[in-house]
Amino acid sequence: MSVKWEKTGKTSGELTFDISQDEIKLGLDQAFRRVKKNLRVPGFRKGHVSRVIFDQYYGEEALYEDALNAVLPVAYAAAVKEAKIDAVGQPQITPVSMDKGKDWTMKATVSVQPEVELGEYKGIEVPKQNTRVYAKDIDAEIDKRREQNAELVLKKDKAAKGDTVTIDFKGTIDGKPFEGGTAENYSLELGSNQFIPGFEDQLVGHEAGDEVDVVVTFPKDYGAKDLAGKEAHFATKLHEVKSKQLPELDDEFAKDVDDSVDTLDELKDKIKKDLKEQKEAQAKDAIQEAAIEGAVANAKIDEIPDAMIQEDIDTQLNQYLGNMQRQGIDPQTYYKLTNTNEQQLRAQFAKDAAERVKTNLVLEAIVAKEGLKASKEEMDKEIKDLAAEYNMDEKVVRRTLNDDMLGHDITVRKAMDLVTDNAKQVAKSKFKEEK
């Protein structure tokens, strides 16, 4: 294959390549098979015309466009590989010559990945992370579990914040009821901010049997546009007031909330261990984020082609909507629930697209410089992990992902670990001064 690559800009160029006669012949055969079944030629049954008769009637050139469409993707991919360029996005390809009996010549305007000049990526200074677990952390977790296991008991006194009331309410705007404004025996925790601002506050200080005219104004940005900014009256009746009764802090409580322990001290020890693991994981994430940001900041990268930006946005969008669909929410339902559309979601992902692309380019450059590789064992484990995560058969995952894709993800993670493991934690005050 004759291939010529000529740069026309920092991240663009022209790729000229030939398509051989053997490839053309295959493309013409495919094109003829497609048109043959619907072909009508006088004296022949539909779909039974030979290639020789077709060429006599229409000429071989009538198949060129379909033949080119058939062979071009493979020929272009081979040309990119031979030219040793990192093409991105969709090229603009125009024929230079398609003469009968000769190789066809194509010219493609191509965007390529920018060159990356790595700076320092080992020994990046990051803020020191505190992974110590304090007594107040353990107490807070204990209090949280007591809240979760609290019982509601009837209260004769007036309602206070934190109490739960059972109410009927009928809402009106300008004296007219509105959709969703009425309910009976509704359970509401005062101070939970479940309702419109001001609603719950107006029930504080009342007791069972009271009738209260609650007056609130819907926020201007309220989801239901027909209610936004309007004043509403809610005729509200309190049926019950209940307060939380926290369980006693003893061994029985410990066994109730965690059947793997027998005493309160054991529960506290377990909570301490769990909190320690959480803090260490959070610390590693924080160190990794800061270290990679530092490595990216130290690198020099030419302008990023728009094709790479758009590809990143497409990837983020597809992954996000894919996760929604796995939860049973299709895109149209998601847009309706969030009062958004695809354009707005794309705009959201576009904000950080350039930084994501730049980060990935730097990590790929580190992979190349360090010669990082993915072993067969690592790729097999990746298949197993993905299959388990998405509840899919391993064979299906394997068919979906090729070795290049698997290897890329694994080696990029290795580069992230390399940068993270070599980072230097410094006191936050010193870090801020230096920055």
C-alpha positions as CSV (number, residue, x, y, z in Angstrom):
1,M,0.0,0.0,0.0
2,S,1.3,3.4,-1.0
3,V,0.8,5.8,2.0
4,K,1.9,9.4,2.4
5,W,1.4,11.5,5.5
6,E,1.9,15.3,5.5
7,K,1.2,17.5,8.5
8,T,-0.7,20.7,7.8
9,G,-1.1,21.8,11.4
10,K,-0.1,20.9,15.0
11,T,-2.9,18.4,15.2
12,S,-4.0,17.9,11.6
13,G,-2.7,16.6,8.3
14,E,-3.4,14.9,5.0
15,L,-3.1,11.2,4.5
16,T,-2.9,10.0,0.9
17,F,-3.2,6.3,0.3
18,D,-4.0,3.7,-2.4
19,I,-6.6,1.0,-2.6
20,S,-5.3,-2.0,-4.5
21,Q,-6.9,-3.8,-7.4
22,D,-7.5,-6.9,-5.2
23,E,-9.4,-4.8,-2.6
24,I,-11.3,-3.1,-5.4
25,K,-12.3,-6.4,-6.9
26,L,-13.6,-7.6,-3.5
27,G,-15.6,-4.3,-3.1
28,L,-17.1,-4.6,-6.6
29,D,-18.2,-8.2,-5.9
30,Q,-19.9,-7.1,-2.6
31,A,-21.6,-4.2,-4.3
32,F,-22.8,-6.4,-7.2
33,R,-24.3,-9.0,-4.8
34,R,-26.2,-6.2,-3.0
35,V,-27.7,-4.8,-6.2
36,K,-28.2,-8.1,-8.0
37,K,-31.2,-9.3,-6.0
38,N,-33.3,-6.3,-7.1
39,L,-32.0,-5.9,-10.6
40,R,-34.3,-6.0,-13.6
41,V,-32.9,-6.5,-17.1
42,P,-35.0,-7.4,-20.1
43,G,-34.8,-11.2,-20.9
44,F,-33.6,-12.1,-17.4
45,R,-35.5,-13.1,-14.3
46,K,-35.2,-10.6,-11.4
47,G,-32.0,-11.3,-9.4
48,H,-30.6,-13.7,-12.0
49,V,-28.4,-11.3,-14.0
50,S,-24.7,-12.2,-14.4
51,R,-21.9,-9.8,-13.7
52,V,-20.9,-9.8,-17.4
53,I,-24.4,-8.7,-18.5
54,F,-24.5,-6.1,-15.7
55,D,-21.2,-4.6,-16.9
56,Q,-22.5,-4.5,-20.5
57,Y,-25.7,-2.8,-19.6
58,Y,-24.6,-0.4,-16.8
59,G,-20.8,-0.4,-16.8
60,E,-18.6,-1.4,-13.9
61,E,-18.4,2.2,-12.9
62,A,-22.0,2.0,-11.7
63,L,-20.7,-0.1,-8.7
64,Y,-17.9,2.2,-7.7
65,E,-19.6,4.2,-5.1
66,D,-21.0,1.1,-3.2
67,A,-17.7,-0.7,-3.7
68,L,-15.8,2.3,-2.2
69,N,-18.1,2.4,0.8
70,A,-17.4,-1.3,1.4
71,V,-13.6,-1.2,1.2
72,L,-12.8,2.3,2.5
73,P,-13.0,1.7,6.3
74,V,-10.5,-1.2,6.2
75,A,-8.2,0.6,3.7
76,Y,-8.2,3.8,5.8
77,A,-7.5,1.9,9.0
78,A,-4.6,0.1,7.3
79,A,-3.2,3.4,6.0
80,V,-3.4,5.0,9.5
81,K,-1.5,2.1,10.9
82,E,1.2,2.2,8.2
83,A,1.6,6.0,8.6
84,K,2.0,5.4,12.4
85,I,-0.3,8.3,13.3
86,D,-2.9,8.5,16.2
87,A,-5.9,9.6,14.2
88,V,-9.0,10.8,16.1
89,G,-12.5,11.6,15.0
90,Q,-14.0,11.0,11.6
91,P,-11.7,11.9,8.6
92,Q,-12.9,13.8,5.5
93,I,-12.0,11.5,2.6
94,T,-12.1,12.5,-1.0
95,P,-11.2,10.4,-4.1
96,V,-8.1,11.6,-6.0
97,S,-8.5,9.0,-8.8
98,M,-10.7,6.0,-9.4
99,D,-9.7,5.0,-12.9
100,K,-10.8,1.6,-14.2
101,G,-8.1,-1.0,-14.1
102,K,-5.9,1.0,-11.8
103,D,-5.4,1.4,-8.0
104,W,-7.7,4.0,-6.5
105,T,-6.1,6.9,-4.7
106,M,-7.7,8.6,-1.7
107,K,-6.9,11.7,0.3
108,A,-8.0,12.1,3.9
109,T,-8.0,15.2,6.0
110,V,-7.2,13.8,9.4
111,S,-7.1,15.1,13.0
112,V,-4.4,13.5,15.2
113,Q,-3.6,13.4,18.9
114,P,-1.5,16.3,20.0
115,E,2.1,15.6,21.1
116,V,2.6,15.4,24.9
117,E,5.8,16.7,26.5
118,L,5.8,15.2,29.9
119,G,7.1,17.2,32.9
120,E,7.7,15.8,36.4
121,Y,5.2,13.1,37.3
122,K,7.1,11.4,40.1
123,G,7.4,13.0,43.5
124,I,4.5,15.4,43.0
125,E,3.8,17.2,46.2
126,V,0.2,16.8,47.5
127,P,-1.5,17.9,50.8
128,K,-1.0,15.5,53.6
129,Q,-4.1,13.4,54.4
130,N,-5.3,12.8,58.0
131,T,-6.6,9.2,58.4
132,R,-6.8,9.3,62.2
133,V,-10.2,8.2,63.6
134,Y,-11.3,10.4,66.6
135,A,-13.6,9.5,69.4
136,K,-16.1,12.1,68.1
137,D,-16.2,10.3,64.8
138,I,-17.1,7.0,66.5
139,D,-19.7,8.9,68.7
140,A,-21.2,10.5,65.6
141,E,-21.6,7.1,63.9
142,I,-23.2,5.6,67.1
143,D,-25.6,8.6,67.3
144,K,-26.5,8.0,63.6
145,R,-27.3,4.4,64.3
146,R,-29.4,5.3,67.4
147,E,-31.4,7.7,65.2
148,Q,-31.9,5.0,62.6
149,N,-33.2,2.6,65.3
150,A,-35.3,5.2,67.2
151,E,-39.0,4.5,67.9
152,L,-41.8,7.0,67.5
153,V,-44.0,7.4,70.5
154,L,-47.1,9.5,70.9
155,K,-46.6,12.9,72.4
156,K,-49.2,15.0,74.2
157,D,-47.1,18.2,74.2
158,K,-46.8,20.6,71.3
159,A,-44.8,19.6,68.2
160,A,-41.2,20.6,68.0
161,K,-38.6,20.2,65.3
162,G,-37.6,16.6,65.0
163,D,-41.0,15.4,65.9
164,T,-43.2,13.5,63.4
165,V,-46.8,14.7,62.8
166,T,-49.6,12.9,61.0
167,I,-51.7,15.5,59.1
168,D,-54.4,16.1,56.5
169,F,-54.0,19.0,54.2
170,K,-55.8,20.7,51.4
171,G,-54.0,23.2,49.3
172,T,-55.5,26.1,47.3
173,I,-54.2,28.9,45.2
174,D,-56.6,31.9,44.8
175,G,-59.2,29.6,46.4
176,K,-58.9,26.8,43.9
177,P,-57.4,23.4,44.6
178,F,-54.4,22.3,42.6
179,E,-53.0,18.9,41.6
180,G,-50.8,17.3,44.3
181,G,-52.0,19.8,46.9
182,T,-54.1,17.4,49.0
183,A,-53.4,14.4,51.2
184,E,-54.7,12.5,54.2
185,N,-52.9,10.9,57.1
186,Y,-49.5,12.2,55.8
187,S,-46.5,11.5,58.0
188,L,-44.1,14.4,58.1
189,E,-40.9,14.9,60.2
190,L,-40.7,18.6,61.1
191,G,-37.3,20.0,60.1
192,S,-36.8,17.4,57.4
193,N,-37.4,20.0,54.7
194,Q,-39.6,17.7,52.7
195,F,-42.1,20.4,52.0
196,I,-42.0,23.9,50.6
197,P,-39.9,26.2,52.8
198,G,-42.0,27.6,55.7
199,F,-44.6,24.8,55.7
200,E,-43.0,22.7,58.5
201,D,-42.1,25.7,60.6
202,Q,-45.7,26.8,60.8
203,L,-46.7,23.4,62.4
204,V,-44.1,23.7,65.2
205,G,-45.8,24.7,68.5
206,H,-49.2,23.0,67.6
207,E,-50.6,19.8,69.1
208,A,-52.9,17.0,68.1
209,G,-56.4,18.2,67.1
210,D,-55.2,21.7,66.0
211,E,-56.2,23.1,62.7
212,V,-53.7,25.4,61.1
213,D,-53.9,27.6,58.0
214,V,-50.4,27.2,56.5
215,V,-49.5,30.0,54.1
216,V,-46.4,29.5,51.9
217,T,-45.1,30.8,48.6
218,F,-43.8,28.3,46.0
219,P,-40.1,29.0,45.0
220,K,-39.7,30.8,41.7
221,D,-37.7,27.9,40.3
222,Y,-40.2,25.3,41.4
223,G,-40.4,22.3,39.1
224,A,-44.2,22.7,38.3
225,K,-44.2,26.0,36.4
226,D,-47.9,26.6,37.0
227,L,-47.2,26.8,40.8
228,A,-43.8,28.6,40.7
229,G,-43.8,31.9,42.6
230,K,-47.4,31.6,43.7
231,E,-48.9,31.9,47.2
232,A,-50.7,28.8,48.5
233,H,-53.0,28.2,51.5
234,F,-53.0,24.7,53.1
235,A,-55.9,23.9,55.4
236,T,-54.0,21.5,57.7
237,K,-55.2,19.3,60.6
238,L,-52.9,17.6,63.0
239,H,-54.0,14.1,64.1
240,E,-50.9,12.9,66.0
241,V,-47.6,14.2,67.3
242,K,-44.8,11.7,67.8
243,S,-41.4,12.1,69.2
244,K,-38.3,10.0,68.7
245,Q,-37.3,7.7,71.5
246,L,-33.7,6.7,71.2
247,P,-32.6,3.2,72.3
248,E,-30.5,2.9,75.4
249,L,-26.8,2.9,74.7
250,D,-25.9,-0.6,75.9
251,D,-24.9,-4.1,74.8
252,E,-28.4,-4.9,73.7
253,F,-28.4,-1.9,71.4
254,A,-25.0,-3.1,69.9
255,K,-26.4,-6.6,69.2
256,D,-29.6,-5.1,67.6
257,V,-27.7,-2.9,65.1
258,D,-24.9,-5.4,64.3
259,D,-25.4,-9.1,64.9
260,S,-21.7,-9.8,64.5
261,V,-20.9,-8.2,67.9
262,D,-21.9,-9.0,71.5
263,T,-21.0,-5.8,73.3
264,L,-21.0,-2.0,72.9
265,D,-17.2,-2.0,73.1
266,E,-17.0,-4.5,70.3
267,L,-19.4,-2.3,68.2
268,K,-17.2,0.7,68.8
269,D,-14.1,-1.2,67.8
270,K,-15.7,-2.4,64.6
271,I,-16.9,1.1,63.8
272,K,-13.4,2.4,64.4
273,K,-12.0,-0.1,62.0
274,D,-14.6,0.6,59.3
275,L,-14.0,4.4,59.6
276,K,-10.3,3.9,59.4
277,E,-10.7,2.0,56.1
278,Q,-13.0,4.6,54.8
279,K,-10.6,7.4,55.6
280,E,-7.7,5.6,54.1
281,A,-9.7,5.0,50.9
282,Q,-10.7,8.7,50.8
283,A,-7.1,9.7,51.4
284,K,-5.9,7.6,48.6
285,D,-8.5,9.1,46.3
286,A,-7.5,12.6,47.3
287,I,-3.8,11.9,46.9
288,Q,-4.4,10.4,43.5
289,E,-6.5,13.3,42.3
290,A,-4.0,15.9,43.5
291,A,-1.0,14.0,42.1
292,I,-2.5,13.5,38.7
293,E,-3.6,17.1,38.6
294,G,0.1,18.0,39.3
295,A,1.4,15.7,36.6
296,V,-1.0,17.2,34.0
297,A,-0.1,20.7,35.1
298,N,3.6,19.9,34.5
299,A,3.0,18.5,31.0
300,K,3.0,20.6,27.8
301,I,0.3,19.7,25.2
302,D,-0.4,21.2,21.8
303,E,-4.0,22.3,21.1
304,I,-6.5,19.5,21.5
305,P,-8.6,18.7,18.4
306,D,-12.3,19.4,18.7
307,A,-12.9,15.8,17.6
308,M,-11.3,14.5,20.8
309,I,-13.5,16.9,22.9
310,Q,-16.6,15.7,21.1
311,E,-15.6,12.1,21.5
312,D,-15.2,12.5,25.2
313,I,-18.6,14.2,25.5
314,D,-20.2,11.3,23.6
315,T,-18.5,8.8,25.9
316,Q,-19.6,10.6,29.0
317,L,-23.2,10.9,27.7
318,N,-23.5,7.3,26.7
319,Q,-22.0,6.0,30.0
320,Y,-24.4,8.2,32.0
321,L,-27.5,7.3,30.1
322,G,-26.4,3.7,30.1
323,N,-26.2,3.7,33.9
324,M,-29.7,5.2,34.0
325,Q,-31.1,2.5,31.7
326,R,-29.6,-0.2,33.9
327,Q,-31.7,1.3,36.7
328,G,-34.8,1.1,34.5
329,I,-34.8,4.7,33.4
330,D,-34.7,5.3,29.6
331,P,-33.3,8.6,28.2
332,Q,-36.7,10.2,27.5
333,T,-38.0,9.4,31.0
334,Y,-34.8,10.8,32.5
335,Y,-35.1,14.1,30.6
336,K,-38.7,14.4,31.6
337,L,-38.0,13.7,35.3
338,T,-35.1,16.2,35.4
339,N,-36.8,18.8,33.1
340,T,-33.7,18.7,30.8
341,N,-32.8,17.5,27.3
342,E,-29.8,16.0,25.6
343,Q,-28.3,19.3,24.6
344,Q,-28.3,20.5,28.2
345,L,-26.7,17.2,29.4
346,R,-24.0,17.5,26.7
347,A,-23.3,21.1,27.8
348,Q,-22.8,19.8,31.3
349,F,-20.3,17.2,30.2
350,A,-18.6,19.7,27.9
351,K,-17.4,21.9,30.9
352,D,-14.6,19.5,31.9
353,A,-14.1,17.6,28.6
354,A,-10.9,19.4,27.7
355,E,-9.4,18.6,31.1
356,R,-10.5,15.0,30.9
357,V,-8.9,14.6,27.5
358,K,-5.7,16.3,28.6
359,T,-5.5,14.0,31.7
360,N,-5.9,10.9,29.6
361,L,-3.3,12.0,27.1
362,V,-0.8,12.6,29.9
363,L,-1.5,9.2,31.4
364,E,-1.1,7.5,28.0
365,A,2.2,9.3,27.6
366,I,3.3,7.9,31.0
367,V,2.3,4.4,29.9
368,A,4.5,4.7,26.8
369,K,7.5,6.2,28.7
370,E,7.4,3.6,31.5
371,G,6.6,0.8,29.1
372,L,3.6,-0.4,31.1
373,K,1.9,-3.5,29.9
374,A,-1.2,-5.5,30.7
375,S,-0.7,-9.3,31.3
376,K,-3.1,-11.9,30.1
377,E,-4.0,-12.6,33.8
378,E,-4.8,-9.0,34.4
379,M,-7.0,-8.9,31.3
380,D,-8.8,-12.1,32.4
381,K,-9.4,-10.5,35.8
382,E,-10.7,-7.3,34.1
383,I,-13.3,-9.4,32.2
384,K,-14.4,-11.2,35.4
385,D,-14.7,-7.9,37.3
386,L,-16.7,-6.2,34.5
387,A,-19.0,-9.2,34.1
388,A,-19.7,-9.2,37.8
389,E,-20.3,-5.4,37.9
390,Y,-22.8,-5.4,35.0
391,N,-24.2,-8.8,35.7
392,M,-23.2,-10.1,32.3
393,D,-21.8,-13.4,31.0
394,E,-18.0,-13.3,30.7
395,K,-18.1,-14.5,27.1
396,V,-20.4,-11.6,26.2
397,V,-18.0,-9.1,27.8
398,R,-15.1,-10.7,26.0
399,R,-16.8,-10.3,22.6
400,T,-17.6,-6.7,23.4
401,L,-14.0,-5.7,24.3
402,N,-10.9,-6.5,22.4
403,D,-7.4,-6.8,23.9
404,D,-6.4,-3.2,22.9
405,M,-9.3,-1.7,24.8
406,L,-8.7,-3.9,27.9
407,G,-5.0,-3.3,27.8
408,H,-5.5,0.5,27.5
409,D,-7.7,0.7,30.6
410,I,-5.4,-1.5,32.7
411,T,-2.2,0.3,31.7
412,V,-3.8,3.7,32.3
413,R,-4.8,2.6,35.8
414,K,-1.2,1.4,36.3
415,A,0.0,4.9,35.3
416,M,-2.4,6.4,37.8
417,D,-1.1,4.1,40.6
418,L,2.5,5.0,39.6
419,V,1.9,8.7,39.9
420,T,0.0,8.2,43.2
421,D,2.5,5.9,44.8
422,N,5.4,8.2,44.1
423,A,3.6,11.4,45.4
424,K,5.0,13.2,48.4
425,Q,2.6,14.2,51.1
426,V,3.4,17.6,52.7
427,A,1.7,19.6,55.4
428,K,-1.3,21.5,54.0
429,S,0.1,24.8,55.2
430,K,3.4,24.3,53.4
431,F,1.5,23.0,50.3
432,K,-0.6,26.3,50.2
433,E,2.5,28.5,50.7
434,E,4.4,26.8,47.8
435,K,1.3,27.0,45.6
